[in-house]
Amino acid sequence: MKFWVYVLQSISGSRYYCGYTSDLTRRLREHNDPDYKLTRTTKVWQGPWEIVWSKECQSRSEAMKLERSIKKRGISRFLEVH
């Protein structure tokens, strides 16, 4: 099964969020749905959210490692070179 690592940006507040999923379209819809409660981080900061970067990975573990490295580096610093 393939997974996606993605970076979202809040259109209204310029904040970033990084995550991974097996269904990128569904996940973006969940982040922007005010009634969906399992996306706490993107509910704390005002959206709407848009995808500004994504990469397909071959496994969940690969996606988790990439997500962790992006967050460790800092999302905005990561985006400067990508």
C-alpha positions as semicolon CSV with decimal commas, in nm:
position;residue;x (nm);y (nm);z (nm)
1;M;0,000;0,000;0,000
2;K;0,128;0,346;-0,087
3;F;0,127;0,640;0,153
4;W;0,162;1,013;0,111
5;V;0,354;1,259;0,326
6;Y;0,202;1,604;0,293
7;V;0,238;1,961;0,413
8;L;-0,067;2,180;0,455
9;Q;-0,071;2,557;0,489
10;S;-0,349;2,757;0,645
11;I;-0,473;3,010;0,391
12;S;-0,586;3,249;0,663
13;G;-0,296;3,219;0,906
14;S;0,008;3,093;0,712
15;R;0,068;2,808;0,963
16;Y;0,197;2,472;0,845
17;Y;0,097;2,115;0,927
18;C;0,276;1,795;0,823
19;G;0,127;1,446;0,824
20;Y;0,097;1,121;0,631
21;T;-0,197;0,926;0,491
22;S;-0,296;0,654;0,248
23;D;-0,564;0,878;0,089
24;L;-0,455;1,237;0,032
25;T;-0,788;1,367;-0,101
26;R;-0,987;1,225;0,191
27;R;-0,735;1,354;0,445
28;L;-0,747;1,711;0,312
29;R;-1,127;1,697;0,326
30;E;-1,107;1,583;0,690
31;H;-0,870;1,866;0,782
32;N;-1,111;2,121;0,635
33;D;-1,429;1,964;0,778
34;P;-1,525;2,153;1,099
35;D;-1,728;1,855;1,224
36;Y;-1,446;1,600;1,189
37;K;-1,291;1,571;1,537
38;L;-0,981;1,357;1,473
39;T;-0,779;1,646;1,328
40;R;-0,715;1,841;1,647
41;T;-0,412;2,039;1,528
42;T;-0,583;2,182;1,222
43;K;-0,887;2,273;1,432
44;V;-0,680;2,474;1,682
45;W;-0,551;2,701;1,406
46;Q;-0,794;2,847;1,161
47;G;-0,807;2,716;0,803
48;P;-0,899;2,654;0,535
49;W;-0,599;2,435;0,463
50;E;-0,438;2,366;0,126
51;I;-0,170;2,118;0,021
52;V;0,156;2,296;-0,057
53;W;0,382;1,988;-0,082
54;S;0,336;1,611;-0,100
55;K;0,541;1,303;-0,177
56;E;0,436;0,945;-0,240
57;C;0,609;0,675;-0,031
58;Q;0,615;0,300;-0,087
59;S;0,536;0,202;0,273
60;R;0,393;0,335;0,596
61;S;0,731;0,314;0,769
62;E;0,895;0,517;0,491
63;A;0,622;0,780;0,524
64;M;0,658;0,793;0,902
65;K;1,036;0,842;0,875
66;L;0,997;1,122;0,621
67;E;0,728;1,296;0,828
68;R;0,946;1,276;1,139
69;S;1,248;1,420;0,956
70;I;1,042;1,709;0,816
71;K;0,904;1,795;1,161
72;K;1,248;1,763;1,322
73;R;1,402;2,000;1,068
74;G;1,111;2,243;1,083
75;I;0,841;2,250;0,818
76;S;0,914;2,601;0,689
77;R;1,289;2,528;0,666
78;F;1,214;2,203;0,483
79;L;0,994;2,388;0,232
80;E;1,266;2,645;0,159
81;V;1,470;2,379;-0,020
82;H;1,180;2,180;-0,167
